[in-house]
Amino acid sequence: MPDSSRFSLSGKIALVTGGARGIGAGIARLLAAAGARVVVADIELAQAQAQAATLPGGGAVRIDVADEDSVVQGCAAVASRFGVPWLLVNNAALLDRELLLEGTSAQWDRTFAVNARGPYLMSREIARAMVARGQGGRIVNIASASIHGAITHGHAAYASAKAALLGLTRASALELAAHEITVNLVLPGGVATPGAMNAKGPAPEGPARRKPPLGMCEPEDIGHAVLFFATPGAARITNQEVAVDGGWGVT
């Protein structure tokens, strides 16, 4: 008989960046349903607190992942108030589009600060705490299906920053394996979230307009992939990636 406890997060602490809305909120709900105590980290504290209030034992902390001081102080606050996380989900991201021929270095730098530098800083701080605790842990990075195939015009900065998470995942998985900390990557396809619908820039044009054969994804679909990587049943899985794209990649 399968051991159901291998897929439970009972007694575990999970930290989800950008967890106040969209994909992050869906991930937080799935983790909480699996028994985790979820700490919602977001640049908007009031929204993080509102989301945390819907989760059993949920907590909230303000972290601006683009600001190193905010990351260091926020991660220290999480460890002090809730305990060292078993799971870090690097989900916070900017989705704005800017055409390559009209691109600016300011947009590039801003996108990389949140989508790539932020996960690096969060991974560094939380992994340090995990190593010091000596009980292993999980890191799941949320990238995008766009790193393996162009989805829409205007994604030069976005897709490049998300591709950086592939390199971060590989390097982190190698360095942290000795500490029984796994690092894996989830690649969402199209997900109808407020952030995606309200992203600034030109209207989406390109393969993104192609309907996925299994339909558009919901935030909870991404959450299920994160949940798998976070559970004890995935203890021997690291440096892997899974696309949750409604089958878009086969069309």
C-alpha atoms as an extended CHARMM CRD file, in Angstrom:
* protein
*
       251  EXT
         1         1  MET       CA              0.0000000000        0.0000000000        0.0000000000  PROA      1               0.0000000000
         2         2  PRO       CA              1.2880000000        3.5160000000       -0.7870000000  PROA      2               0.0000000000
         3         3  ASP       CA              2.3720000000        5.5220000000        2.2230000000  PROA      3               0.0000000000
         4         4  SER       CA              0.1820000000        8.6410000000        2.1410000000  PROA      4               0.0000000000
         5         5  SER       CA              2.5110000000       10.4150000000        4.5710000000  PROA      5               0.0000000000
         6         6  ARG       CA              5.0910000000       10.5650000000        1.7850000000  PROA      6               0.0000000000
         7         7  PHE       CA              2.9030000000       13.1860000000        0.1300000000  PROA      7               0.0000000000
         8         8  SER       CA              2.0240000000       15.2370000000        3.1920000000  PROA      8               0.0000000000
         9         9  LEU       CA              3.5580000000       18.4970000000        4.3990000000  PROA      9               0.0000000000
        10        10  SER       CA              2.1280000000       18.2640000000        7.8840000000  PROA      10              0.0000000000
        11        11  GLY       CA              4.2810000000       20.2080000000       10.3140000000  PROA      11              0.0000000000
        12        12  LYS       CA              6.3370000000       21.8480000000        7.5520000000  PROA      12              0.0000000000
        13        13  ILE       CA              6.8040000000       25.5750000000        6.9850000000  PROA      13              0.0000000000
        14        14  ALA       CA              6.5740000000       26.8770000000        3.4270000000  PROA      14              0.0000000000
        15        15  LEU       CA              7.5650000000       30.3580000000        2.2300000000  PROA      15              0.0000000000
        16        16  VAL       CA              6.0020000000       31.5410000000       -1.0490000000  PROA      16              0.0000000000
        17        17  THR       CA              7.1810000000       34.7890000000       -2.6450000000  PROA      17              0.0000000000
        18        18  GLY       CA              4.6020000000       36.7360000000       -4.5930000000  PROA      18              0.0000000000
        19        19  GLY       CA              2.0680000000       34.6520000000       -2.7080000000  PROA      19              0.0000000000
        20        20  ALA       CA             -0.6190000000       37.2960000000       -2.2730000000  PROA      20              0.0000000000
        21        21  ARG       CA             -2.2850000000       36.7330000000       -5.6330000000  PROA      21              0.0000000000
        22        22  GLY       CA             -2.2860000000       34.7640000000       -8.8830000000  PROA      22              0.0000000000
        23        23  ILE       CA             -0.0790000000       31.7160000000       -9.1950000000  PROA      23              0.0000000000
        24        24  GLY       CA              1.5040000000       32.3650000000       -5.8030000000  PROA      24              0.0000000000
        25        25  ALA       CA             -1.8830000000       32.3530000000       -4.0750000000  PROA      25              0.0000000000
        26        26  GLY       CA             -2.7990000000       29.0990000000       -5.8180000000  PROA      26              0.0000000000
        27        27  ILE       CA              0.4590000000       27.5170000000       -4.6980000000  PROA      27              0.0000000000
        28        28  ALA       CA             -0.1050000000       28.7180000000       -1.1370000000  PROA      28              0.0000000000
        29        29  ARG       CA             -3.5970000000       27.1840000000       -1.0460000000  PROA      29              0.0000000000
        30        30  LEU       CA             -2.3550000000       23.7870000000       -2.2430000000  PROA      30              0.0000000000
        31        31  LEU       CA              0.5050000000       23.7220000000        0.2370000000  PROA      31              0.0000000000
        32        32  ALA       CA             -1.7930000000       24.6730000000        3.1050000000  PROA      32              0.0000000000
        33        33  ALA       CA             -4.2670000000       21.9610000000        2.0940000000  PROA      33              0.0000000000
        34        34  ALA       CA             -1.3890000000       19.4530000000        2.2990000000  PROA      34              0.0000000000
        35        35  GLY       CA             -0.7430000000       20.4590000000        5.8920000000  PROA      35              0.0000000000
        36        36  ALA       CA              1.9820000000       23.0830000000        5.5560000000  PROA      36              0.0000000000
        37        37  ARG       CA              2.0450000000       26.2970000000        7.5240000000  PROA      37              0.0000000000
        38        38  VAL       CA              2.4020000000       28.8050000000        4.7020000000  PROA      38              0.0000000000
        39        39  VAL       CA              4.0990000000       32.1790000000        5.0260000000  PROA      39              0.0000000000
        40        40  VAL       CA              3.0230000000       34.5270000000        2.2500000000  PROA      40              0.0000000000
        41        41  ALA       CA              5.7810000000       36.9210000000        1.2100000000  PROA      41              0.0000000000
        42        42  ASP       CA              4.8780000000       39.8720000000       -0.9710000000  PROA      42              0.0000000000
        43        43  ILE       CA              5.8630000000       43.4560000000       -1.6040000000  PROA      43              0.0000000000
        44        44  GLU       CA              2.2760000000       44.4040000000       -0.6680000000  PROA      44              0.0000000000
        45        45  LEU       CA              1.9890000000       43.4920000000        3.0110000000  PROA      45              0.0000000000
        46        46  ALA       CA             -1.7460000000       44.1570000000        3.3380000000  PROA      46              0.0000000000
        47        47  GLN       CA             -2.5230000000       41.8020000000        0.4620000000  PROA      47              0.0000000000
        48        48  ALA       CA             -0.1460000000       39.1870000000        1.8820000000  PROA      48              0.0000000000
        49        49  GLN       CA             -1.9110000000       39.4170000000        5.2360000000  PROA      49              0.0000000000
        50        50  ALA       CA             -5.3220000000       39.0800000000        3.5940000000  PROA      50              0.0000000000
        51        51  GLN       CA             -4.2260000000       35.9680000000        1.7230000000  PROA      51              0.0000000000
        52        52  ALA       CA             -2.5570000000       34.4870000000        4.8050000000  PROA      52              0.0000000000
        53        53  ALA       CA             -5.7880000000       34.9730000000        6.7560000000  PROA      53              0.0000000000
        54        54  THR       CA             -7.4940000000       32.4770000000        4.4250000000  PROA      54              0.0000000000
        55        55  LEU       CA             -4.9250000000       29.7680000000        5.2100000000  PROA      55              0.0000000000
        56        56  PRO       CA             -4.8760000000       27.6020000000        8.3600000000  PROA      56              0.0000000000
        57        57  GLY       CA             -2.0640000000       29.0040000000       10.5050000000  PROA      57              0.0000000000
        58        58  GLY       CA             -0.9310000000       31.2270000000        7.6610000000  PROA      58              0.0000000000
        59        59  GLY       CA              1.5620000000       34.0310000000        8.1350000000  PROA      59              0.0000000000
        60        60  ALA       CA              2.6480000000       37.0640000000        6.1460000000  PROA      60              0.0000000000
        61        61  VAL       CA              5.8060000000       39.0910000000        5.6840000000  PROA      61              0.0000000000
        62        62  ARG       CA              6.7290000000       41.9940000000        3.4530000000  PROA      62              0.0000000000
        63        63  ILE       CA              9.6550000000       41.2390000000        1.1610000000  PROA      63              0.0000000000
        64        64  ASP       CA             10.7240000000       43.1960000000       -1.8990000000  PROA      64              0.0000000000
        65        65  VAL       CA             12.7750000000       40.5340000000       -3.6580000000  PROA      65              0.0000000000
        66        66  ALA       CA             14.5330000000       43.1870000000       -5.7570000000  PROA      66              0.0000000000
        67        67  ASP       CA             15.9710000000       44.7950000000       -2.6190000000  PROA      67              0.0000000000
        68        68  GLU       CA             18.7760000000       42.8820000000       -0.8940000000  PROA      68              0.0000000000
        69        69  ASP       CA             18.2110000000       44.4880000000        2.5140000000  PROA      69              0.0000000000
        70        70  SER       CA             14.5130000000       43.6380000000        2.3300000000  PROA      70              0.0000000000
        71        71  VAL       CA             15.3140000000       40.0150000000        1.4580000000  PROA      71              0.0000000000
        72        72  VAL       CA             17.8600000000       39.6190000000        4.2550000000  PROA      72              0.0000000000
        73        73  GLN       CA             15.6320000000       41.2410000000        6.8670000000  PROA      73              0.0000000000
        74        74  GLY       CA             12.4730000000       39.5060000000        5.6320000000  PROA      74              0.0000000000
        75        75  CYS       CA             14.0180000000       36.0380000000        5.6430000000  PROA      75              0.0000000000
        76        76  ALA       CA             15.3980000000       36.6260000000        9.1300000000  PROA      76              0.0000000000
        77        77  ALA       CA             11.9280000000       37.7030000000       10.2760000000  PROA      77              0.0000000000
        78        78  VAL       CA             10.3740000000       34.5350000000        8.8340000000  PROA      78              0.0000000000
        79        79  ALA       CA             12.8770000000       32.3090000000       10.6620000000  PROA      79              0.0000000000
        80        80  SER       CA             12.3760000000       34.2230000000       13.9120000000  PROA      80              0.0000000000
        81        81  ARG       CA              8.5670000000       34.4100000000       13.8260000000  PROA      81              0.0000000000
        82        82  PHE       CA              7.6220000000       31.1200000000       12.1600000000  PROA      82              0.0000000000
        83        83  GLY       CA             10.7400000000       28.9540000000       12.0350000000  PROA      83              0.0000000000
        84        84  VAL       CA             13.1310000000       28.0240000000        9.2340000000  PROA      84              0.0000000000
        85        85  PRO       CA             11.1370000000       27.0840000000        6.1290000000  PROA      85              0.0000000000
        86        86  TRP       CA             11.2410000000       23.5140000000        4.8520000000  PROA      86              0.0000000000
        87        87  LEU       CA             10.1980000000       24.8410000000        1.4640000000  PROA      87              0.0000000000
        88        88  LEU       CA             11.0020000000       28.0250000000       -0.4330000000  PROA      88              0.0000000000
        89        89  VAL       CA              8.9630000000       28.7750000000       -3.5600000000  PROA      89              0.0000000000
        90        90  ASN       CA             10.5450000000       31.4950000000       -5.6980000000  PROA      90              0.0000000000
        91        91  ASN       CA              7.4190000000       32.6930000000       -7.4780000000  PROA      91              0.0000000000
        92        92  ALA       CA              7.4540000000       36.5240000000       -7.4120000000  PROA      92              0.0000000000
        93        93  ALA       CA              7.8460000000       37.9300000000      -10.9240000000  PROA      93              0.0000000000
        94        94  LEU       CA              7.1670000000       40.8090000000      -13.2940000000  PROA      94              0.0000000000
        95        95  LEU       CA              5.1880000000       39.9950000000      -16.4620000000  PROA      95              0.0000000000
        96        96  ASP       CA              5.3730000000       43.2760000000      -18.3720000000  PROA      96              0.0000000000
        97        97  ARG       CA              6.1900000000       43.0880000000      -22.0880000000  PROA      97              0.0000000000
        98        98  GLU       CA              8.4790000000       45.3130000000      -24.1670000000  PROA      98              0.0000000000
        99        99  LEU       CA              9.3190000000       44.7300000000      -27.8170000000  PROA      99              0.0000000000
       100       100  LEU       CA             12.9930000000       44.0840000000      -28.4960000000  PROA      100             0.0000000000
       101       101  LEU       CA             13.3240000000       46.9240000000      -31.0140000000  PROA      101             0.0000000000
       102       102  GLU       CA             11.7700000000       49.3260000000      -28.5160000000  PROA      102             0.0000000000
       103       103  GLY       CA             13.5320000000       47.8730000000      -25.4840000000  PROA      103             0.0000000000
       104       104  THR       CA             15.1820000000       49.8390000000      -22.7150000000  PROA      104             0.0000000000
       105       105  SER       CA             17.9190000000       48.8680000000      -20.3250000000  PROA      105             0.0000000000
       106       106  ALA       CA             15.7060000000       50.1270000000      -17.4970000000  PROA      106             0.0000000000
       107       107  GLN       CA             13.0270000000       47.5410000000      -18.3090000000  PROA      107             0.0000000000
       108       108  TRP       CA             15.6630000000       44.8210000000      -18.6650000000  PROA      108             0.0000000000
       109       109  ASP       CA             17.2770000000       45.6870000000      -15.3220000000  PROA      109             0.0000000000
       110       110  ARG       CA             13.9600000000       45.9360000000      -13.5060000000  PROA      110             0.0000000000
       111       111  THR       CA             12.7950000000       42.5630000000      -14.8500000000  PROA      111             0.0000000000
       112       112  PHE       CA             16.0580000000       40.8390000000      -13.9410000000  PROA      112             0.0000000000
       113       113  ALA       CA             16.0610000000       42.4140000000      -10.4780000000  PROA      113             0.0000000000
       114       114  VAL       CA             12.7520000000       40.7470000000       -9.6220000000  PROA      114             0.0000000000
       115       115  ASN       CA             12.6900000000       37.6200000000      -11.8020000000  PROA      115             0.0000000000
       116       116  ALA       CA             16.3180000000       36.4760000000      -11.4880000000  PROA      116             0.0000000000
       117       117  ARG       CA             18.2300000000       38.3990000000       -8.8290000000  PROA      117             0.0000000000
       118       118  GLY       CA             15.3340000000       38.0340000000       -6.3900000000  PROA      118             0.0000000000
       119       119  PRO       CA             15.2680000000       34.2090000000       -6.4990000000  PROA      119             0.0000000000
       120       120  TYR       CA             19.0540000000       34.1700000000       -6.1450000000  PROA      120             0.0000000000
       121       121  LEU       CA             18.9250000000       36.3270000000       -3.0060000000  PROA      121             0.0000000000
       122       122  MET       CA             15.9940000000       34.3850000000       -1.5270000000  PROA      122             0.0000000000
       123       123  SER       CA             17.6890000000       31.0500000000       -2.2260000000  PROA      123             0.0000000000
       124       124  ARG       CA             20.9230000000       32.2440000000       -0.6470000000  PROA      124             0.0000000000
       125       125  GLU       CA             19.2810000000       33.4440000000        2.5590000000  PROA      125             0.0000000000
       126       126  ILE       CA             16.8570000000       30.5530000000        3.0710000000  PROA      126             0.0000000000
       127       127  ALA       CA             19.4080000000       27.9120000000        2.0710000000  PROA      127             0.0000000000
       128       128  ARG       CA             21.8270000000       29.3140000000        4.6550000000  PROA      128             0.0000000000
       129       129  ALA       CA             19.1330000000       28.8570000000        7.3000000000  PROA      129             0.0000000000
       130       130  MET       CA             18.2760000000       25.3610000000        6.0530000000  PROA      130             0.0000000000
       131       131  VAL       CA             21.9260000000       24.3000000000        6.1610000000  PROA      131             0.0000000000
       132       132  ALA       CA             22.3540000000       25.7070000000        9.6660000000  PROA      132             0.0000000000
       133       133  ARG       CA             19.2850000000       23.8030000000       10.8380000000  PROA      133             0.0000000000
       134       134  GLY       CA             20.6390000000       20.5770000000        9.3220000000  PROA      134             0.0000000000
       135       135  GLN       CA             17.3270000000       18.9500000000        8.4040000000  PROA      135             0.0000000000
       136       136  GLY       CA             17.3390000000       19.3250000000        4.6240000000  PROA      136             0.0000000000
       137       137  GLY       CA             14.7410000000       21.2170000000        2.6580000000  PROA      137             0.0000000000
       138       138  ARG       CA             13.2300000000       22.0630000000       -0.6990000000  PROA      138             0.0000000000
       139       139  ILE       CA             13.5550000000       24.9770000000       -3.1210000000  PROA      139             0.0000000000
       140       140  VAL       CA             11.2000000000       25.2330000000       -6.0930000000  PROA      140             0.0000000000
       141       141  ASN       CA             11.7830000000       27.9380000000       -8.6940000000  PROA      141             0.0000000000
       142       142  ILE       CA              8.8790000000       29.0860000000      -10.8710000000  PROA      142             0.0000000000
       143       143  ALA       CA             10.1630000000       29.8740000000      -14.3600000000  PROA      143             0.0000000000
       144       144  SER       CA              8.1090000000       29.8090000000      -17.5770000000  PROA      144             0.0000000000
       145       145  ALA       CA              7.4650000000       27.6370000000      -20.6090000000  PROA      145             0.0000000000
       146       146  SER       CA              8.8720000000       30.5900000000      -22.5640000000  PROA      146             0.0000000000
       147       147  ILE       CA             12.4240000000       29.4650000000      -21.7400000000  PROA      147             0.0000000000
       148       148  HSD       CA             12.0370000000       26.5470000000      -24.1620000000  PROA      148             0.0000000000
       149       149  GLY       CA              9.9390000000       28.1870000000      -26.8650000000  PROA      149             0.0000000000
       150       150  ALA       CA              8.9390000000       31.7600000000      -27.6720000000  PROA      150             0.0000000000
       151       151  ILE       CA              5.3940000000       32.4390000000      -26.4840000000  PROA      151             0.0000000000
       152       152  THR       CA              4.6760000000       36.0520000000      -27.3340000000  PROA      152             0.0000000000
       153       153  HSD       CA              6.2610000000       39.2160000000      -28.6420000000  PROA      153             0.0000000000
       154       154  GLY       CA              7.7110000000       41.4460000000      -25.9600000000  PROA      154             0.0000000000
       155       155  HSD       CA              9.3070000000       38.7490000000      -23.8350000000  PROA      155             0.0000000000
       156       156  ALA       CA             13.0030000000       39.4410000000      -24.4740000000  PROA      156             0.0000000000
       157       157  ALA       CA             13.6420000000       40.5540000000      -20.8960000000  PROA      157             0.0000000000
       158       158  TYR       CA             11.0530000000       38.2660000000      -19.2900000000  PROA      158             0.0000000000
       159       159  ALA       CA             12.1130000000       35.0650000000      -21.0470000000  PROA      159             0.0000000000
       160       160  SER       CA             15.7900000000       35.8420000000      -20.4990000000  PROA      160             0.0000000000
       161       161  ALA       CA             15.2820000000       36.4190000000      -16.7830000000  PROA      161             0.0000000000
       162       162  LYS       CA             13.2200000000       33.2470000000      -16.4570000000  PROA      162             0.0000000000
       163       163  ALA       CA             15.9050000000       31.3020000000      -18.3300000000  PROA      163             0.0000000000
       164       164  ALA       CA             18.3550000000       32.4600000000      -15.6690000000  PROA      164             0.0000000000
       165       165  LEU       CA             16.3580000000       30.3620000000      -13.1890000000  PROA      165             0.0000000000
       166       166  LEU       CA             17.3490000000       27.2370000000      -15.0940000000  PROA      166             0.0000000000
       167       167  GLY       CA             21.0090000000       28.0180000000      -14.4370000000  PROA      167             0.0000000000
       168       168  LEU       CA             20.2700000000       28.9570000000      -10.8310000000  PROA      168             0.0000000000
       169       169  THR       CA             18.3990000000       25.6860000000      -10.3160000000  PROA      169             0.0000000000
       170       170  ARG       CA             21.2550000000       23.5950000000      -11.7100000000  PROA      170             0.0000000000
       171       171  ALA       CA             23.9710000000       25.3580000000       -9.7350000000  PROA      171             0.0000000000
       172       172  SER       CA             21.9460000000       25.3730000000       -6.5100000000  PROA      172             0.0000000000
       173       173  ALA       CA             20.9810000000       21.7120000000       -6.8420000000  PROA      173             0.0000000000
       174       174  LEU       CA             24.6400000000       20.7470000000       -7.1670000000  PROA      174             0.0000000000
       175       175  GLU       CA             25.8460000000       22.8120000000       -4.2160000000  PROA      175             0.0000000000
       176       176  LEU       CA             22.9790000000       21.9620000000       -1.8680000000  PROA      176             0.0000000000
       177       177  ALA       CA             22.6800000000       18.2240000000       -2.5020000000  PROA      177             0.0000000000
       178       178  ALA       CA             25.2140000000       17.4720000000        0.2370000000  PROA      178             0.0000000000
       179       179  HSD       CA             22.8240000000       19.1690000000        2.6740000000  PROA      179             0.0000000000
       180       180  GLU       CA             19.8030000000       17.1280000000        1.4880000000  PROA      180             0.0000000000
       181       181  ILE       CA             18.2240000000       20.2340000000       -0.0110000000  PROA      181             0.0000000000
       182       182  THR       CA             16.6500000000       19.6290000000       -3.4070000000  PROA      182             0.0000000000
       183       183  VAL       CA             16.1590000000       22.3400000000       -6.0200000000  PROA      183             0.0000000000
       184       184  ASN       CA             13.7010000000       21.9390000000       -8.8880000000  PROA      184             0.0000000000
       185       185  LEU       CA             11.9960000000       24.0210000000      -11.5530000000  PROA      185             0.0000000000
       186       186  VAL       CA              8.3500000000       24.4110000000      -12.5980000000  PROA      186             0.0000000000
       187       187  LEU       CA              7.5100000000       25.9170000000      -15.9910000000  PROA      187             0.0000000000
       188       188  PRO       CA              3.9840000000       27.3370000000      -16.1760000000  PROA      188             0.0000000000
       189       189  GLY       CA              2.3480000000       27.8990000000      -19.5460000000  PROA      189             0.0000000000
       190       190  GLY       CA             -0.6200000000       30.1880000000      -19.9450000000  PROA      190             0.0000000000
       191       191  VAL       CA             -2.3060000000       30.9670000000      -16.6270000000  PROA      191             0.0000000000
       192       192  ALA       CA             -5.1310000000       33.4880000000      -16.4590000000  PROA      192             0.0000000000
       193       193  THR       CA             -4.0910000000       35.6120000000      -13.4790000000  PROA      193             0.0000000000
       194       194  PRO       CA             -4.5830000000       39.3200000000      -12.7120000000  PROA      194             0.0000000000
       195       195  GLY       CA             -0.8650000000       39.8580000000      -13.1960000000  PROA      195             0.0000000000
       196       196  ALA       CA             -0.9130000000       38.3140000000      -16.6560000000  PROA      196             0.0000000000
       197       197  MET       CA             -4.1130000000       40.0640000000      -17.7070000000  PROA      197             0.0000000000
       198       198  ASN       CA             -2.9010000000       43.4630000000      -16.4800000000  PROA      198             0.0000000000
       199       199  ALA       CA              0.6960000000       43.2120000000      -17.7060000000  PROA      199             0.0000000000
       200       200  LYS       CA              1.9270000000       46.3900000000      -19.3710000000  PROA      200             0.0000000000
       201       201  GLY       CA              3.1460000000       46.4940000000      -22.9440000000  PROA      201             0.0000000000
       202       202  PRO       CA              1.9040000000       45.5290000000      -26.4020000000  PROA      202             0.0000000000
       203       203  ALA       CA             -0.9710000000       43.0770000000      -26.7440000000  PROA      203             0.0000000000
       204       204  PRO       CA              0.1820000000       39.4290000000      -26.7970000000  PROA      204             0.0000000000
       205       205  GLU       CA              0.9760000000       38.2670000000      -30.3270000000  PROA      205             0.0000000000
       206       206  GLY       CA              2.5350000000       34.9660000000      -31.3410000000  PROA      206             0.0000000000
       207       207  PRO       CA              2.2790000000       31.3190000000      -30.2370000000  PROA      207             0.0000000000
       208       208  ALA       CA              0.6030000000       32.3490000000      -26.9750000000  PROA      208             0.0000000000
       209       209  ARG       CA             -2.6070000000       32.8410000000      -28.9460000000  PROA      209             0.0000000000
       210       210  ARG       CA             -2.6480000000       29.1290000000      -29.7320000000  PROA      210             0.0000000000
       211       211  LYS       CA             -5.1010000000       27.3100000000      -27.4440000000  PROA      211             0.0000000000
       212       212  PRO       CA             -3.4450000000       24.5610000000      -25.3580000000  PROA      212             0.0000000000
       213       213  PRO       CA             -5.0270000000       21.1600000000      -26.1320000000  PROA      213             0.0000000000
       214       214  LEU       CA             -5.8090000000       20.6000000000      -22.4420000000  PROA      214             0.0000000000
       215       215  GLY       CA             -6.9700000000       24.1730000000      -21.8560000000  PROA      215             0.0000000000
       216       216  MET       CA             -5.5580000000       27.1150000000      -19.9510000000  PROA      216             0.0000000000
       217       217  CYS       CA             -3.9930000000       26.3660000000      -16.5890000000  PROA      217             0.0000000000
       218       218  GLU       CA             -5.2690000000       27.5330000000      -13.2320000000  PROA      218             0.0000000000
       219       219  PRO       CA             -2.9510000000       28.6570000000      -10.4140000000  PROA      219             0.0000000000
       220       220  GLU       CA             -3.6830000000       25.4390000000       -8.5160000000  PROA      220             0.0000000000
       221       221  ASP       CA             -2.3220000000       23.4110000000      -11.4570000000  PROA      221             0.0000000000
       222       222  ILE       CA              1.0600000000       25.0030000000      -10.8430000000  PROA      222             0.0000000000
       223       223  GLY       CA              0.5780000000       24.4000000000       -7.1410000000  PROA      223             0.0000000000
       224       224  HSD       CA              0.2230000000       20.6560000000       -7.6390000000  PROA      224             0.0000000000
       225       225  ALA       CA              3.6350000000       20.4710000000       -9.3270000000  PROA      225             0.0000000000
       226       226  VAL       CA              5.2110000000       22.4880000000       -6.5140000000  PROA      226             0.0000000000
       227       227  LEU       CA              3.5170000000       20.2730000000       -3.9370000000  PROA      227             0.0000000000
       228       228  PHE       CA              4.9960000000       17.1440000000       -5.5030000000  PROA      228             0.0000000000
       229       229  PHE       CA              8.5470000000       18.5060000000       -5.4050000000  PROA      229             0.0000000000
       230       230  ALA       CA              8.0130000000       19.6190000000       -1.7930000000  PROA      230             0.0000000000
       231       231  THR       CA              6.8370000000       16.2980000000       -0.3840000000  PROA      231             0.0000000000
       232       232  PRO       CA              8.9570000000       13.5850000000        1.2490000000  PROA      232             0.0000000000
       233       233  GLY       CA              8.0520000000       11.3790000000       -1.7250000000  PROA      233             0.0000000000
       234       234  ALA       CA             10.2950000000       13.5660000000       -3.9250000000  PROA      234             0.0000000000
       235       235  ALA       CA             13.3200000000       13.3250000000       -1.6200000000  PROA      235             0.0000000000
       236       236  ARG       CA             15.5040000000       11.7950000000       -4.3500000000  PROA      236             0.0000000000
       237       237  ILE       CA             14.5030000000       14.2390000000       -7.0760000000  PROA      237             0.0000000000
       238       238  THR       CA             16.6080000000       17.3280000000       -7.7270000000  PROA      238             0.0000000000
       239       239  ASN       CA             17.7800000000       19.4420000000      -10.6750000000  PROA      239             0.0000000000
       240       240  GLN       CA             14.6150000000       18.5510000000      -12.6120000000  PROA      240             0.0000000000
       241       241  GLU       CA             11.9920000000       20.5820000000      -14.4030000000  PROA      241             0.0000000000
       242       242  VAL       CA              8.3340000000       20.0170000000      -15.1860000000  PROA      242             0.0000000000
       243       243  ALA       CA              6.1840000000       22.0320000000      -17.5750000000  PROA      243             0.0000000000
       244       244  VAL       CA              2.5890000000       22.6670000000      -16.5590000000  PROA      244             0.0000000000
       245       245  ASP       CA              1.2890000000       24.1530000000      -19.7890000000  PROA      245             0.0000000000
       246       246  GLY       CA             -1.9480000000       22.3890000000      -20.7130000000  PROA      246             0.0000000000
       247       247  GLY       CA             -0.0870000000       20.4580000000      -23.4120000000  PROA      247             0.0000000000
       248       248  TRP       CA              0.9550000000       23.6470000000      -25.2210000000  PROA      248             0.0000000000
       249       249  GLY       CA              4.4490000000       22.2340000000      -25.7190000000  PROA      249             0.0000000000
       250       250  VAL       CA              3.2240000000       19.3830000000      -27.9560000000  PROA      250             0.0000000000
       251       251  THR       CA              1.3950000000       21.6210000000      -30.4430000000  PROA      251             0.0000000000
